Amino acid sequence: MTITRIGTGQRMSKIVKHNGTAYLCGQVGDGATVADQTRDCLSRVDALLAEAGSDRTRILQAIVWLADMGDFAEMNAVWDAWVPEGHAPARACGEARLARDTLKVEVIVTAACD
């Protein structure tokens, strides 16, 4: 079986494709609020999905990390507008200390791909 790595550096690949599945590295976004960061982060997910031969209707699973679960509703407002109706993936959301103090949200996606 073939494993394809896209955007590979020393530490990680942006995308790993195997057996019709694309695994995206965690995405974070820019902005002052969790809504701003979520929108930017999901825009980055869209770009990686397209590069992998997929799109948001083919997302199988998403893991969302928030720096503060108090931001859950604000993040969900952006998430709910982004996910196409009828295509909600399996999803988990938890609180975690993120890589930088300014980060409020990180999203990890697994999707079906060509």
Residue, then its C-alpha position, 0 to 999 in steps of 0.5 A: m500500500t502506498i503512503t503519500r506525504i505532502g508538505t513534509g518537513q523534519r517534524m511532520s507532514k501537512i497531509v498524509k494519504h493512505n488507502g483513500t484517507a487523508y490525515l491533516c496535521g493540526q491547523v491553527g488560525d490567526g486573529a484576536t478572538v476564537a471566532d476569528q481563529t476558527r474561521d482562519c483555521l477552517s479556511r486552512v483546512d479547506a485548502l489542505l482538503a483540496e490539495a488532498g483531493s477532498d472537501r469538507t463533505r468528506i470529513l470523517q473525523a475532526i478533533v477540536w482543541l480549545a485553550d479554554m472550554g469557555d469558548f465552546a459556543e463561540m467556536n461552535a457558531v463558526w463550525d456549524a456555519w462551515v460544516p455542510e448540512g448533512h455532512a457533520p463528521a464524528r467530532a471530539c472537542g476538549e481543552a488543551r494547552l496549545a503550542r503558543d499562548t496566543l492560540k485559542v483553537e486547533v483543529i485536526v481533520t481526517a477525511a476520505c480522499d481520491 
